[in-house]
Amino acid sequence: MNRPLEKALFDFSAKSDSRFFMPALTFDVTELEATGNLYQDSGIIADSEREAAAVAGVPALLYSAGGSTLCIQALFAEFFHENDRILCARSSHKAAIHAMGLLGLEPVWISSSPGLCGRIDTDSMIAKIRNGEADGVFVTSPDYFGICADLPALSAACRQAGIPLIVDAAHGGHLPLLGLDNPISLGADGCAVSLHKTLPALTGAAAVYLADPLRAESVRRRMSVFGSSSPSYLIMLSVERCYDYLQTAEAEWLALAESCNALRAAAGNVLMPSVDDPTRLVYNLSGLDEVSVRKITKDCRIICELLDAQCAVLIPSPLNSDEDFARLKAFTAALGRLQRHLADCPVIPASSRAMPLRQALLADAESVPIRQAAGRICAEVVSLCPPATVLLAPGEIIQPEMLDFLFSTGILSVNVIK
Ligand SMILES: Cc1ncc(COP(=O)(O)O)c(C=O)c1O
């Protein structure tokens, strides 16, 4: 890449002109003639995006300094319309559910196969698409556990039905380095990618990918509706650098995948087999003593992305040192030595809707202890091990039989409609 944004910022910061714009650190500037504007379709940032699109191998790419959250909001606003029924799994991230609420969309939930790392049930999703039960489809791929959805099958069904397919690939920025296709090549109309989740990029660094470049102008406008009017140049610079990095990082990511596979081969059943993303490490902790698991984690000096009673999810990267991997080996071996007791896979009680999502999300709410929540209407997204499973979405009624389950997962209070 020529890195036009970085060049512009270097040139600009080298100038000794007197600065009479908002106080700024070296690269932390504002929109000026010399620094471009994220919300304009031409100029330095648009040039940088075109180069990044070529690296990503997609027809159009837009930078986001507001994470995948902003990308999802803009994509939903572009492709869906008020009152649309959006087919999605309960493993959808709350960013998507909030976006649906803000835009007046209604989720049509689809189940995943039961247990840890359940896959989206593609067949029932396709059946609902063919049955005319959805105006649009939203899937997370890869999900938190590194599992990809069957996008070719879903996109074929969506095309046939004439409805859009939007993908949350927040955890998938690195997958092309491992030889996996991006969601657009697999048939999605648009997708959100959080670079900061798996690649060396600042928090908030993300991008929208689009199948149709003619949509770019409109999606950019929508990003300006939801995003800050002062997007961070440091984050945008980090997005640009990330695409530059993607051109040269394949060898180190393939080596990382090999290290993860070697760890799995030696681990036994405590470390789940790799599904699609070999670098996502998922430990099956069900039936293990939680106190011992936490002690091992502390003793081995490991910080997990997620650690709960059911599982641990770790996101390694080429930035991890040999010492980190030695600790990981010790951690894996120690977990493998713990005795596993038979544990039931938690059965998540079903919920039913009592109020439209938007109305509930925007209503006045109050926090109540979980034991007093039966019969109340939920006002927030309540997730089990975020961002894995949505137990309750805004507008759903809290059934008495859910209380014990919620309590057992450590959820002690909930926001309900006043
Ligand atoms: C699956 C998924 N989608 C979307 C998001 C939101 O992404 P961001 O934090 O980049 O806004 C997250 C964040 O955790 C996520 O895990």
The ligand as a Tripos MOL2 file, in Angstrom:
@<TRIPOS>MOLECULE
LIG
   16    16     1     0     0
SMALL
NO_CHARGES

@<TRIPOS>ATOM
      1 C1        -19.4270  -10.7320   17.3810 C.3       1 LIG1
      2 C2        -19.2630   -9.2700   17.6530 C.ar      1 LIG1
      3 N1        -19.8680   -8.3760   16.8550 N.ar      1 LIG1
      4 C3        -19.7530   -7.0520   17.0510 C.ar      1 LIG1
      5 C4        -19.0310   -6.5560   18.0860 C.ar      1 LIG1
      6 C5        -18.9060   -5.0740   18.2650 C.3       1 LIG1
      7 O1        -17.6550   -4.7250   17.7580 O.3       1 LIG1
      8 P1        -16.8580   -3.3950   18.1760 P.3       1 LIG1
      9 O2        -16.4270   -3.5840   19.5890 O.co2     1 LIG1
     10 O3        -15.7100   -3.3720   17.2070 O.co2     1 LIG1
     11 O4        -17.7580   -2.2440   17.9970 O.co2     1 LIG1
     12 C6        -18.3760   -7.4480   18.9580 C.ar      1 LIG1
     13 C7        -17.6080   -6.9410   20.1090 C.2       1 LIG1
     14 O5        -17.2690   -7.6400   21.0270 O.2       1 LIG1
     15 C8        -18.4880   -8.8380   18.7370 C.ar      1 LIG1
     16 O6        -17.8890   -9.7250   19.5360 O.3       1 LIG1
@<TRIPOS>BOND
     1     1     2 1
     2     2     3 ar
     3     2    15 ar
     4     3     4 ar
     5     4     5 ar
     6     5     6 1
     7     5    12 ar
     8     6     7 1
     9     7     8 1
    10     8     9 2
    11     8    10 1
    12     8    11 1
    13    12    13 1
    14    12    15 ar
    15    13    14 2
    16    15    16 1
@<TRIPOS>SUBSTRUCTURE
     1 LIG1         1 GROUP 0 **** ****
